[in-house]
Amino acid sequence: MSSGVNGQRVTVIGAGFAGLAAALRLARAGAAVTVLDALDAPGGKAALGFTDFSSGPTVVTMPQVFRTLCRRTGMTLPELTPARPTTTYHALSGRTFAPEALDVAGSVDSTLAQLSSVEGQRYEELLFRARQLYLDAAPTFLFGPPPGPAQLARYSLTRGFRAAPLTPLRNLVKSGPFLTPFWLRFATYLGANPYRAPAVLHNIAWVELGGGVWHLPGGLLAFAGALRGQAQQLGVQFEFGTRVEHLIVQRPRVRAAHTNRGVFVADAWVSAVDREWTLRWLGRKGRGTPRGVSGFALQLRLHGDMGQAHHIFWPADYAQEWRDVSAGRLPSDPTLYLHLDGSRAFLLVNAPPDPAVSRETPGYAEFLLGQLRKRFPLPVRDWLALSPAEYARTAAQGALYGRAPHGLLGSLRPGWTLPHLSNLRQVGGTVYPGGGVPLSMLSGWNGAGQLLGLPYDDLGGMDRVADLI
Ligand SMILES: Cc1cc2nc3c(=O)[nH]c(=O)nc-3n(C[C@H](O)[C@H](O)[C@H](O)COP(=O)(O)OP(=O)(O)OC[C@H]3O[C@@H](n4cnc5c(N)ncnc54)[C@H](O)[C@@H]3O)c2cc1C
């Protein structure tokens, strides 16, 4: 498809952040865009559960991507405020650690002041190791088109050796009982079991501890609503409650989608659902690689305003939690991730990617409420649980980030094209450059751009990398 798209009918499947970004880029270029989604509202993983309540993403990182997307599409982004500290970590012993992001605080002094001198030295070493990994990876794996063999070879020869390709993350970040889980946990942002993740995933720590975590007024669900509103102004049609069942192909083109509400025909397609499902609709098989982690969560309505903050409560044995998840069990002593946003709170724990694990799993939601009460009592008014079964409505097996990024090549994500199909692009958190809201939007924006023959647009991502070099 060339950039002369006026009047071309393009259908986007999925109204998560990737699908919304794709729809906006297509509509701005003059395509006639329809978005299909099985849910009743935009936002994908953010849109499950209570309708006024984000059910997934809470942490805003890479704010430049949000800002640039809004600038490109004529939207006003509510002012982002930095979370200070990024998160407060609570050990069972009662010790707390509340690091500040380097860019936000301007130095690591306030963070190091909370650590012993040995811990502090190791913190600085690992922070700057994460920064180096991020700077090395960014041009090839984050803010450029999906790399081909030539780019991968160039990366391997020039920078890849610094990513310690044969070292597991758990060896790279050894730093004593208090800080090791802290460094390990960033790998879960890509769905990894940290004990099986490669060292290169340590770069994710830089995104948060270097660039910072930001509060978005109204939260990410409201942002999804704003993206939808802007898309509608550009003429995009949304068909909610529309579940795609399979795609009709006349090689090399996808012609139509069969849905519960009839057949939709289009000239070109963007699939912004889990890649596994797109393959299934096409009668193709994935490689059967293991799925990444899922989540069990509670949306909590509170009496009163608790402000905005992130907290993490460590269990007695972080490694045991991951042994439980690997064995397909809900952890018996999980890490608690708590996000407070005014009179709402979101509590999340790691869970196995298994849609059989439902919110009715006997006693688990009540058990989590009890754990929370022990560690951080909150005035809970009412609550709703979300389990891998609910997340499986937006992700194959409920795996929040697609396949597990384990082993040497595990963190390489599939690109935006599928063999022998010229008019379909696959975008979203399960393909390049990976999961999380900013990266999902980057793939949607650029997968759609590729379909139109438009140049790659990093949405400001490389500006920040350039600032750091
Ligand atoms: C608990 C949790 C916490 C998270 N925390 C963060 C965080 O703090 N920060 C962050 O940046 N990211 C976070 N994430 C990750 C982030 O939410 C995702 O990476 C991102 O939302 C993925 O967006 P997406 O558009 O690729 O996919 P999705 O949001 O999954 O959207 C896919 C859409 O496709 C639709 N769909 C699926 N099947 C069909 C079908 N058959 N027919 C029609 N439509 C269909 C779905 O209904 C859905 O709306 C979190 C995720 C979860 C679940």
The ligand as a Tripos MOL2 file, in Angstrom:
@<TRIPOS>MOLECULE
LIG
   53    58     1     0     0
SMALL
NO_CHARGES

@<TRIPOS>ATOM
      1 C1         -2.0390   -5.9060   35.3190 C.3       1 LIG1
      2 C2         -1.2410   -5.1800   34.2800 C.ar      1 LIG1
      3 C3         -0.3630   -4.1880   34.6450 C.ar      1 LIG1
      4 C4          0.3520   -3.4930   33.6760 C.ar      1 LIG1
      5 N1          1.1330   -2.4400   34.0590 N.ar      1 LIG1
      6 C5          1.6640   -1.6420   33.1010 C.ar      1 LIG1
      7 C6          2.2330   -0.4020   33.4510 C.ar      1 LIG1
      8 O1          2.2240   -0.0250   34.6230 O.2       1 LIG1
      9 N2          2.7490    0.3780   32.4670 N.ar      1 LIG1
     10 C7          2.7180    0.0110   31.1550 C.ar      1 LIG1
     11 O2          3.1880    0.7770   30.2830 O.2       1 LIG1
     12 N3          2.1640   -1.1680   30.7960 N.ar      1 LIG1
     13 C8          1.6310   -1.9850   31.7280 C.ar      1 LIG1
     14 N4          0.9980   -3.1340   31.3810 N.ar      1 LIG1
     15 C9          1.0980   -3.5980   29.9900 C.3       1 LIG1
     16 C10         0.1930   -2.8580   29.0640 C.3       1 LIG1
     17 O3         -1.0960   -2.7870   29.6140 O.3       1 LIG1
     18 C11         0.1340   -3.6030   27.7330 C.3       1 LIG1
     19 O4          1.4300   -3.9070   27.2520 O.3       1 LIG1
     20 C12        -0.5750   -2.7660   26.6850 C.3       1 LIG1
     21 O5         -1.7820   -2.2600   27.2120 O.3       1 LIG1
     22 C13        -0.8230   -3.6250   25.4570 C.3       1 LIG1
     23 O6         -1.6100   -2.9070   24.5500 O.3       1 LIG1
     24 P1         -2.0630   -3.5880   23.2020 P.3       1 LIG1
     25 O7         -2.8480   -2.5680   22.4740 O.co2     1 LIG1
     26 O8         -0.9100   -4.1860   22.5060 O.co2     1 LIG1
     27 O9         -2.9760   -4.8450   23.6110 O.3       1 LIG1
     28 P2         -4.3260   -4.9780   24.4270 P.3       1 LIG1
     29 O10        -4.4490   -3.9450   25.4440 O.co2     1 LIG1
     30 O11        -4.3680   -6.3950   24.8620 O.co2     1 LIG1
     31 O12        -5.4550   -4.7440   23.3270 O.3       1 LIG1
     32 C14        -5.8680   -5.7550   22.4540 C.3       1 LIG1
     33 C15        -7.3260   -5.5330   22.1310 C.3       1 LIG1
     34 O13        -7.7100   -6.5220   21.1840 O.3       1 LIG1
     35 C16        -9.0190   -6.9120   21.4940 C.3       1 LIG1
     36 N5         -9.3020   -8.2440   20.9730 N.ar      1 LIG1
     37 C17        -8.7500   -9.4000   21.3730 C.ar      1 LIG1
     38 N6         -9.2920  -10.4130   20.6760 N.ar      1 LIG1
     39 C18       -10.1800   -9.8820   19.8310 C.ar      1 LIG1
     40 C19       -11.0470  -10.4480   18.8640 C.ar      1 LIG1
     41 N7        -11.1290  -11.7640   18.6390 N.pl3     1 LIG1
     42 N8        -11.8250   -9.6050   18.1590 N.ar      1 LIG1
     43 C20       -11.7870   -8.2590   18.3680 C.ar      1 LIG1
     44 N9        -10.9900   -7.6980   19.2930 N.ar      1 LIG1
     45 C21       -10.1920   -8.5010   20.0130 C.ar      1 LIG1
     46 C22        -9.0670   -6.9040   23.0020 C.3       1 LIG1
     47 O14       -10.4110   -6.8230   23.4760 O.3       1 LIG1
     48 C23        -8.2400   -5.6680   23.3300 C.3       1 LIG1
     49 O15        -9.0440   -4.5290   23.4510 O.3       1 LIG1
     50 C24         0.2470   -3.8360   32.3220 C.ar      1 LIG1
     51 C25        -0.6420   -4.8400   31.9480 C.ar      1 LIG1
     52 C26        -1.4090   -5.4840   32.9150 C.ar      1 LIG1
     53 C27        -2.4450   -6.4650   32.4730 C.3       1 LIG1
@<TRIPOS>BOND
     1     1     2 1
     2     2     3 ar
     3     2    52 ar
     4     3     4 ar
     5     4     5 ar
     6     4    50 ar
     7     5     6 ar
     8     6     7 ar
     9     6    13 1
    10     7     8 2
    11     7     9 ar
    12     9    10 ar
    13    10    11 2
    14    10    12 ar
    15    12    13 ar
    16    13    14 ar
    17    14    15 1
    18    14    50 ar
    19    15    16 1
    20    16    17 1
    21    16    18 1
    22    18    19 1
    23    18    20 1
    24    20    21 1
    25    20    22 1
    26    22    23 1
    27    23    24 1
    28    24    25 2
    29    24    26 1
    30    24    27 1
    31    27    28 1
    32    28    29 2
    33    28    30 1
    34    28    31 1
    35    31    32 1
    36    32    33 1
    37    33    34 1
    38    33    48 1
    39    34    35 1
    40    35    36 1
    41    35    46 1
    42    36    37 ar
    43    36    45 ar
    44    37    38 ar
    45    38    39 ar
    46    39    40 ar
    47    39    45 ar
    48    40    41 1
    49    40    42 ar
    50    42    43 ar
    51    43    44 ar
    52    44    45 ar
    53    46    47 1
    54    46    48 1
    55    48    49 1
    56    50    51 ar
    57    51    52 ar
    58    52    53 1
@<TRIPOS>SUBSTRUCTURE
     1 LIG1         1 GROUP 0 **** ****
